Amino acid sequence: MNMQNLMAQAQKMQRDITKKKEEIDATDFTGKSEWAEVIFSGKKELKQIKILKNGVIEEDEKEILEDMISIAIKDALSKVDREIENKLGAYGQSLNGLF
């Protein structure tokens, strides 16, 4: 393989990676628990928190609500990570750990 072909392939791969990363960044990922819902961007930036529990939250329920928000956050961020792996994981494997 000559150097020009190699450079052309590398540039194409870079364009593909950039495009897929932009797609991920533009996607919203929702995480849910029984009492809470959160939305993160593909950049892992928190966009919104919704409390789904209706009515007044009693003092002894605050810790439960905090746990439910934590669960929803972990759920959303794991979705972002899975999408990154789905769209960009093949590039890491093909480069054999160069990056």
PDB file as gemmi writes it, atoms N, CA and C in Angstrom:
CRYST1    1.000    1.000    1.000  90.00  90.00  90.00 P 1                      
ATOM      1  N   MET A   1       0.849  -1.172   0.000  1.00  0.00           N  
ATOM      2  CA  MET A   1       0.000   0.000   0.000  1.00  0.00           C  
ATOM      3  C   MET A   1       0.898   1.239   0.000  1.00  0.00           C  
ATOM      4  N   ASN A   2       0.593   2.163  -0.849  1.00  0.00           N  
ATOM      5  CA  ASN A   2       1.435   3.357  -0.909  1.00  0.00           C  
ATOM      6  C   ASN A   2       0.985   4.401   0.116  1.00  0.00           C  
ATOM      7  N   MET A   3       1.819   5.371   0.340  1.00  0.00           N  
ATOM      8  CA  MET A   3       1.588   6.372   1.377  1.00  0.00           C  
ATOM      9  C   MET A   3       0.353   7.221   1.088  1.00  0.00           C  
ATOM     10  N   GLN A   4       0.096   7.533  -0.184  1.00  0.00           N  
ATOM     11  CA  GLN A   4      -1.080   8.337  -0.523  1.00  0.00           C  
ATOM     12  C   GLN A   4      -2.364   7.608  -0.164  1.00  0.00           C  
ATOM     13  N   ASN A   5      -2.425   6.320  -0.492  1.00  0.00           N  
ATOM     14  CA  ASN A   5      -3.609   5.536  -0.148  1.00  0.00           C  
ATOM     15  C   ASN A   5      -3.797   5.461   1.367  1.00  0.00           C  
ATOM     16  N   LEU A   6      -2.711   5.267   2.072  1.00  0.00           N  
ATOM     17  CA  LEU A   6      -2.766   5.196   3.526  1.00  0.00           C  
ATOM     18  C   LEU A   6      -3.274   6.517   4.115  1.00  0.00           C  
ATOM     19  N   MET A   7      -2.767   7.627   3.617  1.00  0.00           N  
ATOM     20  CA  MET A   7      -3.206   8.942   4.087  1.00  0.00           C  
ATOM     21  C   MET A   7      -4.679   9.188   3.744  1.00  0.00           C  
ATOM     22  N   ALA A   8      -5.098   8.776   2.564  1.00  0.00           N  
ATOM     23  CA  ALA A   8      -6.494   8.942   2.158  1.00  0.00           C  
ATOM     24  C   ALA A   8      -7.406   8.136   3.071  1.00  0.00           C  
ATOM     25  N   GLN A   9      -7.014   6.914   3.400  1.00  0.00           N  
ATOM     26  CA  GLN A   9      -7.811   6.084   4.311  1.00  0.00           C  
ATOM     27  C   GLN A   9      -7.874   6.704   5.703  1.00  0.00           C  
ATOM     28  N   ALA A  10      -6.761   7.222   6.186  1.00  0.00           N  
ATOM     29  CA  ALA A  10      -6.721   7.857   7.506  1.00  0.00           C  
ATOM     30  C   ALA A  10      -7.625   9.087   7.543  1.00  0.00           C  
ATOM     31  N   GLN A  11      -7.620   9.880   6.472  1.00  0.00           N  
ATOM     32  CA  GLN A  11      -8.472  11.067   6.417  1.00  0.00           C  
ATOM     33  C   GLN A  11      -9.951  10.682   6.377  1.00  0.00           C  
ATOM     34  N   LYS A  12     -10.263   9.640   5.621  1.00  0.00           N  
ATOM     35  CA  LYS A  12     -11.650   9.170   5.564  1.00  0.00           C  
ATOM     36  C   LYS A  12     -12.095   8.684   6.938  1.00  0.00           C  
ATOM     37  N   MET A  13     -11.235   7.925   7.603  1.00  0.00           N  
ATOM     38  CA  MET A  13     -11.563   7.421   8.930  1.00  0.00           C  
ATOM     39  C   MET A  13     -11.784   8.587   9.893  1.00  0.00           C  
ATOM     40  N   GLN A  14     -10.960   9.609   9.817  1.00  0.00           N  
ATOM     41  CA  GLN A  14     -11.115  10.778  10.687  1.00  0.00           C  
ATOM     42  C   GLN A  14     -12.438  11.482  10.420  1.00  0.00           C  
ATOM     43  N   ARG A  15     -12.823  11.616   9.151  1.00  0.00           N  
ATOM     44  CA  ARG A  15     -14.114  12.232   8.816  1.00  0.00           C  
ATOM     45  C   ARG A  15     -15.265  11.393   9.363  1.00  0.00           C  
ATOM     46  N   ASP A  16     -15.164  10.065   9.208  1.00  0.00           N  
ATOM     47  CA  ASP A  16     -16.207   9.174   9.716  1.00  0.00           C  
ATOM     48  C   ASP A  16     -16.341   9.278  11.235  1.00  0.00           C  
ATOM     49  N   ILE A  17     -15.210   9.287  11.928  1.00  0.00           N  
ATOM     50  CA  ILE A  17     -15.230   9.391  13.386  1.00  0.00           C  
ATOM     51  C   ILE A  17     -15.847  10.722  13.808  1.00  0.00           C  
ATOM     52  N   THR A  18     -15.448  11.799  13.158  1.00  0.00           N  
ATOM     53  CA  THR A  18     -15.973  13.125  13.490  1.00  0.00           C  
ATOM     54  C   THR A  18     -17.476  13.176  13.271  1.00  0.00           C  
ATOM     55  N   LYS A  19     -17.950  12.617  12.161  1.00  0.00           N  
ATOM     56  CA  LYS A  19     -19.380  12.613  11.859  1.00  0.00           C  
ATOM     57  C   LYS A  19     -20.156  11.833  12.917  1.00  0.00           C  
ATOM     58  N   LYS A  20     -19.659  10.658  13.280  1.00  0.00           N  
ATOM     59  CA  LYS A  20     -20.365   9.840  14.272  1.00  0.00           C  
ATOM     60  C   LYS A  20     -20.349  10.494  15.644  1.00  0.00           C  
ATOM     61  N   LYS A  21     -19.245  11.135  16.008  1.00  0.00           N  
ATOM     62  CA  LYS A  21     -19.173  11.839  17.281  1.00  0.00           C  
ATOM     63  C   LYS A  21     -20.149  13.007  17.300  1.00  0.00           C  
ATOM     64  N   GLU A  22     -20.279  13.722  16.199  1.00  0.00           N  
ATOM     65  CA  GLU A  22     -21.249  14.817  16.114  1.00  0.00           C  
ATOM     66  C   GLU A  22     -22.674  14.296  16.251  1.00  0.00           C  
ATOM     67  N   GLU A  23     -22.958  13.131  15.667  1.00  0.00           N  
ATOM     68  CA  GLU A  23     -24.285  12.520  15.801  1.00  0.00           C  
ATOM     69  C   GLU A  23     -24.571  12.194  17.260  1.00  0.00           C  
ATOM     70  N   ILE A  24     -23.592  11.613  17.942  1.00  0.00           N  
ATOM     71  CA  ILE A  24     -23.767  11.271  19.353  1.00  0.00           C  
ATOM     72  C   ILE A  24     -23.979  12.548  20.170  1.00  0.00           C  
ATOM     73  N   ASP A  25     -23.152  13.556  19.927  1.00  0.00           N  
ATOM     74  CA  ASP A  25     -23.245  14.814  20.677  1.00  0.00           C  
ATOM     75  C   ASP A  25     -24.618  15.469  20.518  1.00  0.00           C  
ATOM     76  N   ALA A  26     -25.238  15.311  19.359  1.00  0.00           N  
ATOM     77  CA  ALA A  26     -26.534  15.937  19.076  1.00  0.00           C  
ATOM     78  C   ALA A  26     -27.717  15.123  19.608  1.00  0.00           C  
ATOM     79  N   THR A  27     -27.457  13.946  20.144  1.00  0.00           N  
ATOM     80  CA  THR A  27     -28.509  13.065  20.629  1.00  0.00           C  
ATOM     81  C   THR A  27     -28.749  13.304  22.115  1.00  0.00           C  
ATOM     82  N   ASP A  28     -30.021  13.249  22.528  1.00  0.00           N  
ATOM     83  CA  ASP A  28     -30.375  13.310  23.944  1.00  0.00           C  
ATOM     84  C   ASP A  28     -30.578  11.888  24.458  1.00  0.00           C  
ATOM     85  N   PHE A  29     -30.121  11.648  25.673  1.00  0.00           N  
ATOM     86  CA  PHE A  29     -30.222  10.340  26.303  1.00  0.00           C  
ATOM     87  C   PHE A  29     -30.994  10.496  27.612  1.00  0.00           C  
ATOM     88  N   THR A  30     -32.086   9.741  27.728  1.00  0.00           N  
ATOM     89  CA  THR A  30     -32.958   9.841  28.891  1.00  0.00           C  
ATOM     90  C   THR A  30     -32.702   8.661  29.822  1.00  0.00           C  
ATOM     91  N   GLY A  31     -32.533   8.981  31.083  1.00  0.00           N  
ATOM     92  CA  GLY A  31     -32.413   7.957  32.117  1.00  0.00           C  
ATOM     93  C   GLY A  31     -33.606   8.074  33.044  1.00  0.00           C  
ATOM     94  N   LYS A  32     -34.119   6.935  33.487  1.00  0.00           N  
ATOM     95  CA  LYS A  32     -35.317   6.950  34.326  1.00  0.00           C  
ATOM     96  C   LYS A  32     -35.151   6.045  35.533  1.00  0.00           C  
ATOM     97  N   SER A  33     -35.851   6.436  36.563  1.00  0.00           N  
ATOM     98  CA  SER A  33     -36.072   5.576  37.713  1.00  0.00           C  
ATOM     99  C   SER A  33     -37.550   5.734  38.063  1.00  0.00           C  
ATOM    100  N   GLU A  34     -37.954   5.131  39.126  1.00  0.00           N  
ATOM    101  CA  GLU A  34     -39.366   5.188  39.478  1.00  0.00           C  
ATOM    102  C   GLU A  34     -39.839   6.615  39.778  1.00  0.00           C  
ATOM    103  N   TRP A  35     -38.964   7.427  40.372  1.00  0.00           N  
ATOM    104  CA  TRP A  35     -39.367   8.766  40.802  1.00  0.00           C  
ATOM    105  C   TRP A  35     -38.719   9.893  40.021  1.00  0.00           C  
ATOM    106  N   ALA A  36     -37.775   9.603  39.155  1.00  0.00           N  
ATOM    107  CA  ALA A  36     -37.036  10.686  38.504  1.00  0.00           C  
ATOM    108  C   ALA A  36     -36.690  10.335  37.062  1.00  0.00           C  
ATOM    109  N   GLU A  37     -36.522  11.388  36.268  1.00  0.00           N  
ATOM    110  CA  GLU A  37     -36.089  11.250  34.885  1.00  0.00           C  
ATOM    111  C   GLU A  37     -35.061  12.352  34.623  1.00  0.00           C  
ATOM    112  N   VAL A  38     -33.976  11.983  33.948  1.00  0.00           N  
ATOM    113  CA  VAL A  38     -32.951  12.965  33.601  1.00  0.00           C  
ATOM    114  C   VAL A  38     -32.657  12.863  32.116  1.00  0.00           C  
ATOM    115  N   ILE A  39     -32.212  13.966  31.550  1.00  0.00           N  
ATOM    116  CA  ILE A  39     -31.822  13.987  30.141  1.00  0.00           C  
ATOM    117  C   ILE A  39     -30.417  14.557  30.053  1.00  0.00           C  
ATOM    118  N   PHE A  40     -29.536  13.805  29.374  1.00  0.00           N  
ATOM    119  CA  PHE A  40     -28.166  14.225  29.122  1.00  0.00           C  
ATOM    120  C   PHE A  40     -27.952  14.334  27.625  1.00  0.00           C  
ATOM    121  N   SER A  41     -27.077  15.236  27.238  1.00  0.00           N  
ATOM    122  CA  SER A  41     -26.655  15.290  25.837  1.00  0.00           C  
ATOM    123  C   SER A  41     -25.614  14.198  25.623  1.00  0.00           C  
ATOM    124  N   GLY A  42     -25.276  13.955  24.374  1.00  0.00           N  
ATOM    125  CA  GLY A  42     -24.231  12.990  24.057  1.00  0.00           C  
ATOM    126  C   GLY A  42     -22.862  13.436  24.546  1.00  0.00           C  
ATOM    127  N   LYS A  43     -22.750  14.703  24.939  1.00  0.00           N  
ATOM    128  CA  LYS A  43     -21.516  15.227  25.519  1.00  0.00           C  
ATOM    129  C   LYS A  43     -21.495  15.023  27.033  1.00  0.00           C  
ATOM    130  N   LYS A  44     -22.494  14.322  27.543  1.00  0.00           N  
ATOM    131  CA  LYS A  44     -22.659  14.033  28.970  1.00  0.00           C  
ATOM    132  C   LYS A  44     -22.920  15.299  29.782  1.00  0.00           C  
ATOM    133  N   GLU A  45     -23.616  16.249  29.161  1.00  0.00           N  
ATOM    134  CA  GLU A  45     -24.024  17.463  29.846  1.00  0.00           C  
ATOM    135  C   GLU A  45     -25.472  17.304  30.294  1.00  0.00           C  
ATOM    136  N   LEU A  46     -25.726  17.561  31.569  1.00  0.00           N  
ATOM    137  CA  LEU A  46     -27.074  17.450  32.109  1.00  0.00           C  
ATOM    138  C   LEU A  46     -27.957  18.532  31.503  1.00  0.00           C  
ATOM    139  N   LYS A  47     -29.081  18.124  30.926  1.00  0.00           N  
ATOM    140  CA  LYS A  47     -29.979  19.081  30.296  1.00  0.00           C  
ATOM    141  C   LYS A  47     -31.247  19.298  31.111  1.00  0.00           C  
ATOM    142  N   GLN A  48     -31.710  18.233  31.794  1.00  0.00           N  
ATOM    143  CA  GLN A  48     -32.979  18.377  32.495  1.00  0.00           C  
ATOM    144  C   GLN A  48     -33.115  17.299  33.565  1.00  0.00           C  
ATOM    145  N   ILE A  49     -33.761  17.673  34.660  1.00  0.00           N  
ATOM    146  CA  ILE A  49     -34.150  16.724  35.703  1.00  0.00           C  
ATOM    147  C   ILE A  49     -35.647  16.898  35.917  1.00  0.00           C  
ATOM    148  N   LYS A  50     -36.371  15.792  35.907  1.00  0.00           N  
ATOM    149  CA  LYS A  50     -37.806  15.820  36.189  1.00  0.00           C  
ATOM    150  C   LYS A  50     -38.072  14.919  37.394  1.00  0.00           C  
ATOM    151  N   ILE A  51     -38.868  15.418  38.319  1.00  0.00           N  
ATOM    152  CA  ILE A  51     -39.321  14.598  39.437  1.00  0.00           C  
ATOM    153  C   ILE A  51     -40.675  14.028  39.023  1.00  0.00           C  
ATOM    154  N   LEU A  52     -40.772  12.700  38.993  1.00  0.00           N  
ATOM    155  CA  LEU A  52     -41.988  12.043  38.519  1.00  0.00           C  
ATOM    156  C   LEU A  52     -42.960  11.737  39.656  1.00  0.00           C  
ATOM    157  N   LYS A  53     -42.490  11.759  40.879  1.00  0.00           N  
ATOM    158  CA  LYS A  53     -43.346  11.471  42.033  1.00  0.00           C  
ATOM    159  C   LYS A  53     -44.293  12.639  42.241  1.00  0.00           C  
ATOM    160  N   ASN A  54     -45.558  12.346  42.288  1.00  0.00           N  
ATOM    161  CA  ASN A  54     -46.568  13.378  42.508  1.00  0.00           C  
ATOM    162  C   ASN A  54     -46.778  13.602  43.995  1.00  0.00           C  
ATOM    163  N   GLY A  55     -47.195  14.782  44.321  1.00  0.00           N  
ATOM    164  CA  GLY A  55     -47.520  15.100  45.708  1.00  0.00           C  
ATOM    165  C   GLY A  55     -46.323  15.598  46.476  1.00  0.00           C  
ATOM    166  N   VAL A  56     -46.543  15.767  47.745  1.00  0.00           N  
ATOM    167  CA  VAL A  56     -45.520  16.284  48.642  1.00  0.00           C  
ATOM    168  C   VAL A  56     -44.544  15.166  48.987  1.00  0.00           C  
ATOM    169  N   ILE A  57     -43.276  15.517  49.023  1.00  0.00           N  
ATOM    170  CA  ILE A  57     -42.255  14.550  49.406  1.00  0.00           C  
ATOM    171  C   ILE A  57     -42.012  14.703  50.901  1.00  0.00           C  
ATOM    172  N   GLU A  58     -42.243  13.651  51.616  1.00  0.00           N  
ATOM    173  CA  GLU A  58     -42.043  13.660  53.064  1.00  0.00           C  
ATOM    174  C   GLU A  58     -40.555  13.664  53.371  1.00  0.00           C  
ATOM    175  N   GLU A  59     -40.232  14.084  54.563  1.00  0.00           N  
ATOM    176  CA  GLU A  59     -38.835  14.175  54.994  1.00  0.00           C  
ATOM    177  C   GLU A  59     -38.121  12.831  54.845  1.00  0.00           C  
ATOM    178  N   ASP A  60     -38.765  11.742  55.201  1.00  0.00           N  
ATOM    179  CA  ASP A  60     -38.116  10.427  55.121  1.00  0.00           C  
ATOM    180  C   ASP A  60     -38.005   9.913  53.687  1.00  0.00           C  
ATOM    181  N   GLU A  61     -38.643  10.576  52.746  1.00  0.00           N  
ATOM    182  CA  GLU A  61     -38.565  10.180  51.344  1.00  0.00           C  
ATOM    183  C   GLU A  61     -37.452  10.907  50.582  1.00  0.00           C  
ATOM    184  N   LYS A  62     -36.833  11.905  51.195  1.00  0.00           N  
ATOM    185  CA  LYS A  62     -35.777  12.665  50.518  1.00  0.00           C  
ATOM    186  C   LYS A  62     -34.628  11.752  50.085  1.00  0.00           C  
ATOM    187  N   GLU A  63     -34.210  10.858  50.958  1.00  0.00           N  
ATOM    188  CA  GLU A  63     -33.107   9.962  50.630  1.00  0.00           C  
ATOM    189  C   GLU A  63     -33.488   9.033  49.486  1.00  0.00           C  
ATOM    190  N   ILE A  64     -34.725   8.587  49.474  1.00  0.00           N  
ATOM    191  CA  ILE A  64     -35.199   7.740  48.378  1.00  0.00           C  
ATOM    192  C   ILE A  64     -35.166   8.521  47.067  1.00  0.00           C  
ATOM    193  N   LEU A  65     -35.626   9.764  47.096  1.00  0.00           N  
ATOM    194  CA  LEU A  65     -35.624  10.601  45.900  1.00  0.00           C  
ATOM    195  C   LEU A  65     -34.199  10.822  45.402  1.00  0.00           C  
ATOM    196  N   GLU A  66     -33.277  11.099  46.325  1.00  0.00           N  
ATOM    197  CA  GLU A  66     -31.875  11.264  45.941  1.00  0.00           C  
ATOM    198  C   GLU A  66     -31.343  10.006  45.267  1.00  0.00           C  
ATOM    199  N   ASP A  67     -31.676   8.845  45.816  1.00  0.00           N  
ATOM    200  CA  ASP A  67     -31.256   7.575  45.214  1.00  0.00           C  
ATOM    201  C   ASP A  67     -31.865   7.394  43.830  1.00  0.00           C  
ATOM    202  N   MET A  68     -33.122   7.776  43.683  1.00  0.00           N  
ATOM    203  CA  MET A  68     -33.806   7.636  42.393  1.00  0.00           C  
ATOM    204  C   MET A  68     -33.190   8.556  41.337  1.00  0.00           C  
ATOM    205  N   ILE A  69     -32.789   9.749  41.731  1.00  0.00           N  
ATOM    206  CA  ILE A  69     -32.113  10.658  40.797  1.00  0.00           C  
ATOM    207  C   ILE A  69     -30.772  10.066  40.392  1.00  0.00           C  
ATOM    208  N   SER A  70     -30.052   9.521  41.350  1.00  0.00           N  
ATOM    209  CA  SER A  70     -28.760   8.886  41.060  1.00  0.00           C  
ATOM    210  C   SER A  70     -28.919   7.724  40.085  1.00  0.00           C  
ATOM    211  N   ILE A  71     -29.933   6.911  40.288  1.00  0.00           N  
ATOM    212  CA  ILE A  71     -30.204   5.781  39.392  1.00  0.00           C  
ATOM    213  C   ILE A  71     -30.493   6.285  37.977  1.00  0.00           C  
ATOM    214  N   ALA A  72     -31.301   7.327  37.867  1.00  0.00           N  
ATOM    215  CA  ALA A  72     -31.643   7.879  36.548  1.00  0.00           C  
ATOM    216  C   ALA A  72     -30.409   8.449  35.851  1.00  0.00           C  
ATOM    217  N   ILE A  73     -29.539   9.115  36.607  1.00  0.00           N  
ATOM    218  CA  ILE A  73     -28.310   9.664  36.028  1.00  0.00           C  
ATOM    219  C   ILE A  73     -27.422   8.542  35.505  1.00  0.00           C  
ATOM    220  N   LYS A  74     -27.224   7.514  36.302  1.00  0.00           N  
ATOM    221  CA  LYS A  74     -26.398   6.382  35.871  1.00  0.00           C  
ATOM    222  C   LYS A  74     -26.985   5.712  34.642  1.00  0.00           C  
ATOM    223  N   ASP A  75     -28.310   5.610  34.588  1.00  0.00           N  
ATOM    224  CA  ASP A  75     -28.982   5.004  33.439  1.00  0.00           C  
ATOM    225  C   ASP A  75     -28.714   5.808  32.165  1.00  0.00           C  
ATOM    226  N   ALA A  76     -28.861   7.127  32.243  1.00  0.00           N  
ATOM    227  CA  ALA A  76     -28.644   7.973  31.057  1.00  0.00           C  
ATOM    228  C   ALA A  76     -27.190   7.928  30.609  1.00  0.00           C  
ATOM    229  N   LEU A  77     -26.253   8.031  31.551  1.00  0.00           N  
ATOM    230  CA  LEU A  77     -24.837   8.032  31.178  1.00  0.00           C  
ATOM    231  C   LEU A  77     -24.397   6.687  30.616  1.00  0.00           C  
ATOM    232  N   SER A  78     -24.980   5.604  31.098  1.00  0.00           N  
ATOM    233  CA  SER A  78     -24.630   4.305  30.517  1.00  0.00           C  
ATOM    234  C   SER A  78     -25.145   4.203  29.084  1.00  0.00           C  
ATOM    235  N   LYS A  79     -26.258   4.859  28.784  1.00  0.00           N  
ATOM    236  CA  LYS A  79     -26.767   4.887  27.410  1.00  0.00           C  
ATOM    237  C   LYS A  79     -25.837   5.672  26.503  1.00  0.00           C  
ATOM    238  N   VAL A  80     -25.293   6.778  27.005  1.00  0.00           N  
ATOM    239  CA  VAL A  80     -24.324   7.554  26.219  1.00  0.00           C  
ATOM    240  C   VAL A  80     -23.100   6.682  25.933  1.00  0.00           C  
ATOM    241  N   ASP A  81     -22.587   6.020  26.968  1.00  0.00           N  
ATOM    242  CA  ASP A  81     -21.399   5.172  26.796  1.00  0.00           C  
ATOM    243  C   ASP A  81     -21.647   4.037  25.804  1.00  0.00           C  
ATOM    244  N   ARG A  82     -22.838   3.422  25.872  1.00  0.00           N  
ATOM    245  CA  ARG A  82     -23.156   2.340  24.925  1.00  0.00           C  
ATOM    246  C   ARG A  82     -23.209   2.861  23.491  1.00  0.00           C  
ATOM    247  N   GLU A  83     -23.776   4.058  23.312  1.00  0.00           N  
ATOM    248  CA  GLU A  83     -23.865   4.633  21.961  1.00  0.00           C  
ATOM    249  C   GLU A  83     -22.474   4.965  21.424  1.00  0.00           C  
ATOM    250  N   ILE A  84     -21.617   5.494  22.282  1.00  0.00           N  
ATOM    251  CA  ILE A  84     -20.238   5.767  21.865  1.00  0.00           C  
ATOM    252  C   ILE A  84     -19.556   4.470  21.458  1.00  0.00           C  
ATOM    253  N   GLU A  85     -19.720   3.428  22.249  1.00  0.00           N  
ATOM    254  CA  GLU A  85     -19.096   2.136  21.936  1.00  0.00           C  
ATOM    255  C   GLU A  85     -19.678   1.560  20.640  1.00  0.00           C  
ATOM    256  N   ASN A  86     -21.002   1.670  20.463  1.00  0.00           N  
ATOM    257  CA  ASN A  86     -21.639   1.158  19.247  1.00  0.00           C  
ATOM    258  C   ASN A  86     -21.148   1.870  17.994  1.00  0.00           C  
ATOM    259  N   LYS A  87     -21.027   3.192  18.074  1.00  0.00           N  
ATOM    260  CA  LYS A  87     -20.679   3.961  16.873  1.00  0.00           C  
ATOM    261  C   LYS A  87     -19.177   4.110  16.670  1.00  0.00           C  
ATOM    262  N   LEU A  88     -18.405   4.121  17.738  1.00  0.00           N  
ATOM    263  CA  LEU A  88     -16.981   4.400  17.599  1.00  0.00           C  
ATOM    264  C   LEU A  88     -16.080   3.249  18.041  1.00  0.00           C  
ATOM    265  N   GLY A  89     -16.645   2.231  18.651  1.00  0.00           N  
ATOM    266  CA  GLY A  89     -15.837   1.124  19.154  1.00  0.00           C  
ATOM    267  C   GLY A  89     -15.070   0.391  18.070  1.00  0.00           C  
ATOM    268  N   ALA A  90     -15.642   0.267  16.891  1.00  0.00           N  
ATOM    269  CA  ALA A  90     -14.970  -0.429  15.789  1.00  0.00           C  
ATOM    270  C   ALA A  90     -13.683   0.271  15.382  1.00  0.00           C  
ATOM    271  N   TYR A  91     -13.669   1.599  15.504  1.00  0.00           N  
ATOM    272  CA  TYR A  91     -12.466   2.343  15.131  1.00  0.00           C  
ATOM    273  C   TYR A  91     -11.328   2.048  16.102  1.00  0.00           C  
ATOM    274  N   GLY A  92     -11.647   1.955  17.366  1.00  0.00           N  
ATOM    275  CA  GLY A  92     -10.619   1.633  18.351  1.00  0.00           C  
ATOM    276  C   GLY A  92     -10.042   0.252  18.135  1.00  0.00           C  
ATOM    277  N   GLN A  93     -10.887  -0.709  17.790  1.00  0.00           N  
ATOM    278  CA  GLN A  93     -10.423  -2.070  17.535  1.00  0.00           C  
ATOM    279  C   GLN A  93      -9.581  -2.133  16.288  1.00  0.00           C  
ATOM    280  N   SER A  94      -9.961  -1.392  15.252  1.00  0.00           N  
ATOM    281  CA  SER A  94      -9.218  -1.464  13.996  1.00  0.00           C  
ATOM    282  C   SER A  94      -7.848  -0.790  14.092  1.00  0.00           C  
ATOM    283  N   LEU A  95      -7.702   0.121  15.058  1.00  0.00           N  
ATOM    284  CA  LEU A  95      -6.442   0.817  15.225  1.00  0.00           C  
ATOM    285  C   LEU A  95      -5.495   0.099  16.193  1.00  0.00           C  
ATOM    286  N   ASN A  96      -5.961  -1.019  16.752  1.00  0.00           N  
ATOM    287  CA  ASN A  96      -5.166  -1.841  17.655  1.00  0.00           C  
ATOM    288  C   ASN A  96      -4.495  -1.032  18.772  1.00  0.00           C  
ATOM    289  N   GLY A  97      -5.269  -0.191  19.408  1.00  0.00           N  
ATOM    290  CA  GLY A  97      -4.781   0.547  20.555  1.00  0.00           C  
ATOM    291  C   GLY A  97      -3.854   1.703  20.241  1.00  0.00           C  
ATOM    292  N   LEU A  98      -3.834   2.185  19.014  1.00  0.00           N  
ATOM    293  CA  LEU A  98      -2.969   3.320  18.677  1.00  0.00           C  
ATOM    294  C   LEU A  98      -3.439   4.601  19.348  1.00  0.00           C  
ATOM    295  N   PHE A  99      -4.731   4.677  19.677  1.00  0.00           N  
ATOM    296  CA  PHE A  99      -5.264   5.887  20.318  1.00  0.00           C  
ATOM    297  C   PHE A  99      -5.722   5.566  21.700  1.00  0.00           C  
TER     298      PHE A  99                                                      
END                                                                             
